[in-house]
Amino acid sequence: MENIKDYEALAKLDLPLNERLFISEQADMLINSFEELKNTDTLGAQPLVTVLNIQNILRDDVAVKLVSREELLENAPQQSDGFFQVPKTLE
């Protein structure tokens, strides 16, 4: 119950006693469930990233030049030295 008061103070809350008791019970239940997991024999168990038997199939990351710089700059209202020229925004 003391931990609940500490968390309550950190969150700047003022909970009624019945809510503190409820949160304390829920926290105890959660902590006890982790205690049960500590007693589980995991010797020889392989770590899993996912429980599903799937694998991502990704394509090779290959750079492909689709449009040339000149083609892109053809539609620019203003350009300078191969770059888009835009109005000054900061002074």
MITOR-625493 format. One line per field, with one value per residue: residue in three letters; residue number from 1; chain; x, y, z of N, C-alpha, C in turn. Coordinates in nm, 2 decimals. Layout:
BEGIN
residu = (ALA|...);
num = (NUM|...);
chaine = (A|...);
nxx = (X|...);
nyy = (Y|...);
nzz = (Z|...);
caxx = (X|...);
cayy = (Y|...);
cazz = (Z|...);
cxx = (X|...);
cyy = (Y|...);
czz = (Z|...);
***
This chain:
BEGIN
residu = (MET|GLU|ASN|ILE|LYS|ASP|TYR|GLU|ALA|LEU|ALA|LYS|LEU|ASP|LEU|PRO|LEU|ASN|GLU|ARG|LEU|PHE|ILE|SER|GLU|GLN|ALA|ASP|MET|LEU|ILE|ASN|SER|PHE|GLU|GLU|LEU|LYS|ASN|THR|ASP|THR|LEU|GLY|ALA|GLN|PRO|LEU|VAL|THR|VAL|LEU|ASN|ILE|GLN|ASN|ILE|LEU|ARG|ASP|ASP|VAL|ALA|VAL|LYS|LEU|VAL|SER|ARG|GLU|GLU|LEU|LEU|GLU|ASN|ALA|PRO|GLN|GLN|SER|ASP|GLY|PHE|PHE|GLN|VAL|PRO|LYS|THR|LEU|GLU);
num = (1|2|3|4|5|6|7|8|9|10|11|12|13|14|15|16|17|18|19|20|21|22|23|24|25|26|27|28|29|30|31|32|33|34|35|36|37|38|39|40|41|42|43|44|45|46|47|48|49|50|51|52|53|54|55|56|57|58|59|60|61|62|63|64|65|66|67|68|69|70|71|72|73|74|75|76|77|78|79|80|81|82|83|84|85|86|87|88|89|90|91);
chaine = (A|A|A|A|A|A|A|A|A|A|A|A|A|A|A|A|A|A|A|A|A|A|A|A|A|A|A|A|A|A|A|A|A|A|A|A|A|A|A|A|A|A|A|A|A|A|A|A|A|A|A|A|A|A|A|A|A|A|A|A|A|A|A|A|A|A|A|A|A|A|A|A|A|A|A|A|A|A|A|A|A|A|A|A|A|A|A|A|A|A|A);
nxx = (0.08|0.21|0.37|0.17|0.09|0.32|0.33|0.10|0.15|0.36|0.22|0.06|-0.20|-0.50|-0.63|-0.92|-0.96|-1.07|-1.01|-0.73|-0.69|-0.80|-0.63|-0.39|-0.45|-0.47|-0.21|-0.06|-0.16|-0.06|0.22|0.25|0.18|0.41|0.60|0.53|0.61|0.89|0.95|0.94|1.08|1.31|1.53|1.72|1.53|1.45|1.48|1.21|1.10|0.85|0.54|0.42|0.46|0.60|0.77|0.93|0.94|1.15|1.24|1.54|1.73|1.78|1.92|1.75|1.74|1.49|1.39|1.55|1.75|1.73|1.49|1.31|1.36|1.25|0.99|1.00|0.93|1.13|1.48|1.82|2.15|2.10|1.92|1.60|1.47|1.35|1.14|1.28|1.25|1.33|1.46);
nyy = (-0.12|0.12|0.17|0.24|0.48|0.63|0.63|0.76|1.01|1.09|1.11|1.31|1.27|1.22|0.97|0.80|0.59|0.33|0.30|0.30|0.06|-0.12|-0.09|-0.17|-0.44|-0.53|-0.48|-0.65|-0.90|-0.90|-0.89|-1.14|-1.31|-1.29|-1.39|-1.66|-1.72|-1.70|-1.94|-2.12|-2.37|-2.30|-2.40|-2.48|-2.40|-2.24|-1.90|-1.70|-1.49|-1.45|-1.62|-1.72|-1.91|-1.78|-1.60|-1.30|-1.20|-1.03|-0.80|-0.74|-0.46|-0.24|0.04|0.23|0.44|0.64|0.88|1.14|1.41|1.64|1.60|1.62|1.89|2.02|2.09|2.27|2.59|2.78|2.75|2.68|2.62|2.34|2.28|2.31|2.63|2.83|3.07|3.29|3.21|3.26|3.54);
nzz = (0.00|0.06|-0.16|-0.35|-0.25|-0.29|-0.57|-0.63|-0.52|-0.70|-0.93|-0.87|-0.76|-0.57|-0.44|-0.34|-0.05|-0.11|-0.38|-0.37|-0.23|-0.42|-0.64|-0.52|-0.47|-0.73|-0.82|-0.65|-0.74|-1.00|-0.96|-0.82|-1.02|-1.19|-1.02|-1.02|-1.28|-1.25|-1.13|-1.34|-1.54|-1.77|-1.89|-2.16|-2.34|-2.64|-2.73|-2.85|-3.11|-3.21|-3.17|-3.39|-3.68|-3.90|-4.16|-4.26|-4.59|-4.77|-5.02|-5.20|-5.11|-5.33|-5.48|-5.71|-5.98|-6.07|-6.18|-6.33|-6.21|-6.37|-6.49|-6.28|-6.20|-6.41|-6.37|-6.17|-6.04|-5.99|-6.01|-5.90|-5.95|-5.99|-5.79|-5.62|-5.59|-5.34|-5.17|-4.93|-4.59|-4.33|-4.15);
caxx = (0.00|0.30|0.41|0.06|0.09|0.43|0.29|-0.01|0.22|0.43|0.12|-0.02|-0.34|-0.55|-0.72|-0.99|-0.90|-1.12|-0.94|-0.60|-0.70|-0.82|-0.50|-0.29|-0.48|-0.44|-0.06|-0.02|-0.19|0.03|0.35|0.24|0.19|0.55|0.67|0.51|0.70|1.03|0.97|0.92|1.20|1.33|1.66|1.72|1.42|1.50|1.40|1.12|1.06|0.71|0.49|0.37|0.55|0.60|0.90|0.92|1.02|1.18|1.31|1.67|1.73|1.86|1.88|1.71|1.72|1.37|1.37|1.67|1.75|1.69|1.34|1.25|1.37|1.18|0.86|1.02|0.91|1.26|1.59|1.95|2.26|2.05|1.84|1.48|1.49|1.23|1.15|1.34|1.15|1.38|1.55);
cayy = (0.00|0.23|0.20|0.30|0.62|0.69|0.65|0.86|1.14|1.12|1.15|1.42|1.23|1.20|0.87|0.76|0.46|0.21|0.29|0.26|-0.08|-0.19|-0.08|-0.25|-0.58|-0.56|-0.48|-0.77|-1.01|-0.90|-0.93|-1.28|-1.39|-1.29|-1.48|-1.80|-1.73|-1.72|-2.08|-2.20|-2.42|-2.26|-2.45|-2.54|-2.34|-2.14|-1.77|-1.67|-1.35|-1.46|-1.75|-1.76|-1.98|-1.70|-1.53|-1.19|-1.22|-0.90|-0.79|-0.68|-0.32|-0.20|0.17|0.24|0.58|0.64|1.00|1.22|1.55|1.74|1.58|1.68|2.03|2.08|2.14|2.37|2.73|2.84|2.66|2.74|2.52|2.20|2.26|2.39|2.76|2.86|3.20|3.29|3.20|3.32|3.66);
cazz = (0.00|0.06|-0.30|-0.42|-0.20|-0.36|-0.71|-0.62|-0.50|-0.82|-1.03|-0.81|-0.74|-0.43|-0.46|-0.21|0.01|-0.18|-0.51|-0.33|-0.20|-0.55|-0.71|-0.44|-0.49|-0.87|-0.83|-0.59|-0.83|-1.11|-0.90|-0.79|-1.15|-1.23|-0.92|-1.07|-1.40|-1.21|-1.10|-1.46|-1.59|-1.91|-1.93|-2.29|-2.42|-2.74|-2.73|-2.96|-3.14|-3.23|-3.16|-3.52|-3.77|-4.03|-4.18|-4.35|-4.71|-4.81|-5.15|-5.19|-5.10|-5.43|-5.52|-5.85|-6.02|-6.15|-6.24|-6.32|-6.14|-6.47|-6.51|-6.16|-6.20|-6.52|-6.32|-6.06|-6.08|-5.99|-5.97|-5.89|-5.94|-5.98|-5.67|-5.61|-5.52|-5.27|-5.11|-4.80|-4.48|-4.21|-4.17);
cxx = (0.09|0.34|0.30|0.06|0.20|0.39|0.19|0.05|0.29|0.34|0.03|-0.17|-0.37|-0.66|-0.79|-0.94|-0.95|-1.05|-0.79|-0.59|-0.72|-0.69|-0.39|-0.32|-0.44|-0.28|-0.01|-0.04|-0.10|0.17|0.35|0.25|0.33|0.63|0.65|0.60|0.84|1.06|0.96|1.06|1.22|1.47|1.65|1.61|1.49|1.42|1.32|1.10|0.91|0.66|0.44|0.48|0.56|0.74|0.87|1.00|1.03|1.26|1.45|1.66|1.83|1.82|1.86|1.68|1.60|1.36|1.50|1.65|1.69|1.54|1.26|1.25|1.30|1.05|0.88|1.00|1.04|1.36|1.72|2.05|2.21|1.97|1.71|1.52|1.35|1.25|1.21|1.23|1.20|1.46|1.66);
cyy = (0.13|0.27|0.27|0.45|0.70|0.73|0.76|1.00|1.18|1.17|1.26|1.39|1.22|1.10|0.84|0.62|0.34|0.19|0.25|0.11|-0.17|-0.20|-0.17|-0.40|-0.62|-0.57|-0.61|-0.89|-1.01|-0.94|-1.08|-1.36|-1.39|-1.38|-1.62|-1.82|-1.76|-1.86|-2.17|-2.24|-2.39|-2.31|-2.52|-2.49|-2.23|-2.01|-1.75|-1.53|-1.34|-1.60|-1.81|-1.82|-1.91|-1.63|-1.42|-1.22|-1.08|-0.90|-0.73|-0.53|-0.26|-0.06|0.17|0.39|0.58|0.76|1.08|1.35|1.65|1.72|1.64|1.83|2.10|2.14|2.24|2.51|2.81|2.74|2.73|2.63|2.38|2.17|2.35|2.52|2.80|3.00|3.18|3.29|3.26|3.44|3.66);
czz = (0.00|-0.08|-0.37|-0.38|-0.27|-0.50|-0.72|-0.61|-0.63|-0.93|-0.99|-0.81|-0.60|-0.44|-0.33|-0.17|-0.07|-0.31|-0.48|-0.31|-0.33|-0.63|-0.65|-0.47|-0.63|-0.89|-0.77|-0.68|-0.95|-1.07|-0.88|-0.92|-1.21|-1.14|-0.97|-1.20|-1.36|-1.18|-1.22|-1.51|-1.74|-1.96|-2.06|-2.38|-2.51|-2.73|-2.86|-2.99|-3.16|-3.21|-3.29|-3.60|-3.90|-4.04|-4.28|-4.47|-4.77|-4.94|-5.11|-5.19|-5.21|-5.47|-5.67|-5.88|-6.11|-6.23|-6.23|-6.26|-6.24|-6.49|-6.40|-6.16|-6.31|-6.48|-6.21|-6.12|-6.09|-5.95|-5.97|-5.87|-5.92|-5.86|-5.69|-5.54|-5.47|-5.20|-4.97|-4.69|-4.35|-4.24|-4.07);
***
